[in-house]
Amino acid sequence: MNIKRKQLERCLNAIPPHPKPRVELEQYTTPTTTASTLLWIAEFHYGDLSGKKVIDLGCGTGRLGIGAALLGAGYVVMVDIDELPIQLAKKAAVDLQVDSVIDFLAADVSSPPFRKGRPFDTAVQNPPFGVHRRGFDILFLRTACTLASVVYSLHKRSTENFVRKKVTEMGSSCEVLFQEVICIPPMFFFHKKRRHCFEVSAIRVWARPRAEA
């Protein structure tokens, strides 16, 4: 699909946030600008979306997975443990006319129902940061690395070195694509400020050849 950057942002902005986010699942909506930047780099710097099999883990209402489809992904599977955002993602996919290349699956990322051996080319994800569910950021990353040859993932900047270490232990390599500050409105009871801001790092992970591992 031939789409310009501003068009992509407008399309992603039309996808609603989760109406009832759950704190234990750390369901923060990926900001439009962050999602579009990550996807744009994935496609136009690395060619990792167009014509590829893509999986979006912890898809929420679908900004990353649907964005991948808008940029020409051949097939997208969107996975989330919560069925409510999946229903919203389905509607958004229909509205944006990319539903024909997307399948949706309500499943736990810790035990995804897929065969081993990296059945997908690319994974995109904004996983839990592991604040309320310790270790879930690495669980998502490890699962993504078993399912796809290349992974695009967002993590708290304060954990960047730890994430790099874990990636190396998995026998993979990674690079930081960009860093930015994300600000969200108060969503949970412990958000006392008008805006809750935190720094994130967007990373690209790829499997190293056996000789380099």
Secondary structure, DSSP 4 states (H G I P E B T S, - for coil): ----HHHHHHHHHTSPPPSS--GGGT-PPPPHHHHHHHHHHHHHTT--SBT-EEEEET-TT-HHHHHHHHTTBSEEEEEES-HHHHHHHHHHHHHTT-GGGEEEEE--TTS-S--SS--EEEEEE----SSSSTTHHHHHHHHHHHHEEEEEEEEEGGGHHHHHHHHHHTTEEEEEEEEEEEEE---STT--SSSEEEEEEEEEEEEPPTTT-
